[in-house]
Amino acid sequence: MNTPKTDDGTLLKSTDLFSPIDSDRGFLMWIHDRMAHVHGESELVDYMHRLRAIIANMDGEKWTPSVGQGGNGMKEMQANILRENS
């Protein structure tokens, strides 16, 4: 696989190509890069493959607005989803 590089040979990150605030795809690319380059996650593990598959197959124009208020932690979100699906 050819990794994109700048003219001076510096490796490009996905955030150099896609803004994390312009689309859900850009945001997930930012999450992927952060997991790999900040937290040291291997790009070879199954969940990183899965994340890339989701990114590759999603609508590149979709943008989901933030809730922006309290009560939107993971536990609250899971409880709301369970309530909606019951």
N, C-alpha and C positions, 0 to 999 in steps of 0.2 A: 504494500500500500504506500502510495506517495503522500507524504505529509506536506501540506501547503507551507511555503516559506515566503518571507519577504525578500526584497531585492538584495538585502545584506545577509541573507541566509538564516535569519531568525525564524524559529518555528512560529507559525500562526496558531492562535487558539480560536475556537469557534466564536468567541466574543469579539474577535477582531473582524469577523465576517458578518455576524448577526448580533444585533443589539438585544440584550436580555429583556428590555422593556418593550420591544416592538411586537412581540408575539409570544405565544405559549411555547412554540418551538425554540425560539431564542432563549427563553428562560430555562427550559430543560437542558439546552446545550450548556448554558452557564452552570447549572447544577452539576452536569457531567464533568465539565472542566474543573470545577471546584473540588469534586470528589477525587478526581485523578491527581490534580496538581497541588492542591492545598492539603488534602487529607491523605494523600498517598495511596488511594485505592488503585488496584491493578485494573487496567482496562480489559483484562482477559477474563475476569470473573463473570459468572452468569448474569448477575443483576445489571452489570454495565452493558453487556450484550443486549439484554432486554430493554434497557433504557434507550440505547441507540436505535433499536428496532421500533420502539414507540415514536421516537423523534423522527425517524425516516418515513414513517407511515402516517403522520398526522398532518392536518391542514396547516400549512405554513403561515396562513393569514389569521388564524384564530387567536384572539386575545381575550383572556378572562380577567375581568376587573377584580381587584382585591376587595375583600370584605371591608377592611380598614377599621373595624371596631373590635372591642373586646369580645371574648367568648368564641374566638375562631381558632382555638388550639386544636390539635389533632384529636384529643378525646372528645371535645365538643362536636367536631365535625363528624366523627364516627357515629356518635349518638344521634345526630341529626339525620345522617344517611340511614341508619337502622330504623328510625322512626318513619322516614319517608317510604321505606321499602316494606313496612309491615302493614 
